[in-house]
């Protein structure tokens, strides 16, 4: 009965990843089968804490939810999952470092703040603490802590590139929620009025600001791809291989994020990931 319940929780977590983080869902296909349950649990947990800011109407409620997850993680070694599918999946996986999951929770406190990122350095630091940290944990699941540490440079830059690309893609969603993640110094330099973004109005200045962030993402990709890493870590890095196409779409002259969703068909993403897996690169 317990095994059946655990299987249901893992299946529910897999469906959560498929529905809300399809890029990482596709990368699961290229991970060793024995590692997929732990990766599934990790990605489902990440979805839970990353979506909190979108689901609450007041920051205090978000802080309460994050604290709930802190307490839930503390209880996992004793088998206390509080009936949550993602928590049950984490408990079933059993090999994920809970202290590093706690650090992911701490990083998500930033999502509940109205303060803008002052500059690109601040945004990149946030990306490291969220996206790169998640890739690090995935790398540890796949290949162990030593291999993940050996790939630290690759993971850091690949994670930042994926996060910056994701922030650009999610600009309309964030704007509809009253959230603005683009760095204030870039907006100022490009003479962008934040109210235009929040109102869903595309301007030449915003297009230029998005180009600045896209350029930073490409620079991080270049640094990541120039560094070496243990081949076993590759599935953790594969999401970053999809950045190129997303950035190409957003760099087309006249692109308007409020009118044109940045989507790539699943079969094209699968082909890209397969090619990267076969080449041993991302």
N, C-alpha and C positions, 0 to 999 in steps of 0.2 A: 504493500500500500504506500509506504514511504517512497519507494523507488518510482511508483507511478506518479505520485504528486510531484516529485522532483522533475520527472520527465515533462509533465504539464507545464511547470514553471519555466523550464528551459525552452520549451516550444513557444511559450508566450513571449519570452524574452527575444527569441529569434524573430518572431513576427514583429515585435516592437522595433528591432533594428531594421528589418526589411521596410517597414512603413516610414520610419523617421530618420534613418541614416543609411540610405540605400547605397551610397558609395562604399561604406565599410561593410555593409551586408555582402556586396559583391566580392570584396577582398577575402571574405571568409572562405570562399571556394578555393582559394589558392594557399590556404594554410593547411598544415597537416591535420588530418581528421581528429587526432587525439587532442589537439590544441583548440579546436573550434568551440567546445563548450565554454572554456574559460574566456576566450575572446568574445564570445556572444554575451556572456554575463557582464564582462567589462564594458562593452559598448552599450548594452541596455542600461547599465547603471549610469553611464555618462549621459545618455539621453535624459534620464530622470532628473539629474541635477542641472543639466544645461537648459532644460525647458522651463524651469521654475519661474524665471523672470518673465516668461511669456504668459504664464498661467495665472499669476497672482495680480491683484489689483492694487495692493499696498506692499511696500518693501518689507514691513514687519511680518507679513504672512510668508514672504519668501524666506526670511531669516528663520522663521519657525520650521519651515519645511526642510531647510538645510540642516538645522539642528536635529530634526527627526532622523535624517539620514546619518548624522554623526552617531547618534545613540544606537541606531540600528546596526551600524558597522561594529560598534563596541560589543554588541550582543551576539554577533555572528559566531565567534569561537565557541559559544555555549549553545549554538543551534537556534538562537532566538531571531527569527526572520520577520516576525510581526505580520506574517501572511502576505508579504509583498512578493510578487513573482520575481522581480529583479534581485531582491535580497535572497530569495530562495535559490536562485541560479548562482549567485555569488557563493553562497554556502556550499552548494553542490560542487562547484568548480574547485573550491578549497585551496587553490594555489596562488591566489592573487594577493599581493601585499596590501593589507588593509591600511597601513600607515600612509601609503601613497594615495590610496583612495580618499583618505581624510584630507590630504593636501589638495586634491582636486576639488573637494567641497569648499575648502578655504578660498581657493581661487575664484569660485563661482559667487562669492560674496560681492565681488566687483560688479556683477551683472545687476545687482539691486541698487546701485548708486546712480544718481543723476549727474554726477560729475563727468565732464568730458575728458577724453584722453588728451593731455596737453600737447603731446608730440608723438612722432612715429616711434620713438624709443619706448614710450609708455605703452603704446598699443602692442609693440613687439614683445614686451615683457609679459603682458597679459596673454598673448598668444603662446608664449613659452610655457606659462603656468597652466594652461588649459590644453591646447592642441599638442604641443611637444611633449608635455607630461603624459598625456594619454598614449601617445606613440611609444614613449619609454616603457610604460607598463606593458603594453602589447608586445614590445620587443623582449622584455624579460620573460613573459609567458612563453614566447616562441623559442628563445635561445638561451635564457638564463641572464643573470645580472651582469656577468662579466662581458658577455657579447653586447648587451645593451649599453654598457659603459664605453665599450670600444667604439660603438657607433654614435656616441653622444653628439658629435658635431653634425653628422648626417641628420639625426633625429631632430635636433634643435632647429635646424634651418628648414627641413622638410615640414615640420610641424607648424612653424611660423608661416611658411608659404601657403600651406593649406588653410590656415586660419584666416590670413589676409584675403585670400581668394573667397573664402566662405563669407566673410564680412561684406565684401563687395556684392556677392550674389544675394545676400539677405538684406541689402539696403532698403528695399521697399517694405519688407516685413517689419524691420526695426523702425522705420519711419512711421508706419501705421500704429506702432505701439508707443510712439513718442520717444524712442531711443535713437541715439546718434553715436555711432562708434568711430566714425572717421576722425583723425587727429585734428585738434583745434588749430594747430599752427599751419597745417596744409590748407584747411578751409579759409583761414585768414589770408594766407599768401595768394590763394586763388580767388579771393573776394567772393566767397560763397556765404550766402545768408542761410543759417541753419533753418530758419522758418520756411524757406523754399523747399528744403529737403523734407521736412516734416509734413509739408502740404502736398508732397508728391510732384513737385515741379522740377523738371530737368533744366539745367542752365549750362552754358559753356564753361563756367567756372567749376561746376560740379563734375562735368565730364573731365576736365583737366585734373581735378583733385582725385577722381577715381583712377585716372591714368597714373598719377604719382604713386598711389597705393599698389596698383598693378605692377608698376616697375619694381617696387620694393619686393613684391612677391616673387617676381622673376629673378631678382638678384639672390634671394634666399634659395630658390631652386637651383640656381647655378652653383652656389657654394655647396649645397647638399650633394649634388651630383658629382662634384669633383672629389669628394672624400670617399674613402673605402669603408666597407662594413662587412660583417659576417653575413653570408648568403641566407642564413636561417632567419635573419631579421627582416628580410624583404617584405613579407606580407603586412608587417606593421607600417611600412613606408608606402605601400602601393596607393593609398588614397591621394598622395601628392602627385602621382603620375597623371591624375586627371585635371590638375590645375591648368595645364597648357591650353586645353580646349576651352575651358571656362573663361580664361583670360582672353583668348582670341575673340570669343563672342562679344565680350564686353569692350573690346578695343576697336570694334568695327565703327567707322565714322557714322555719326548720327544715332548711335546706340542710346536707347532710353530705358533704364532699368525699371521705370514705373509702367512701361508698356510692353516690354519684351522680357519674359522670364528667361533666365539663363539655365536652360536645360539641355542635356545631351541624352539621346535615346539609350536605354539600358544596354542594348546589344552592342552599340558602339563603345560604351564604357567597358563592357565585358571583353571586347576584342582588344582594346587598349591594355587592359589589365593582363590579359593572356599574353600579349606580346611582350609586355614588361617582365612578366614572370619567366617566360622562356629565355629572355635575354639576360636575366639576372640583374636588371636595372629598374629604375623607376622614373 
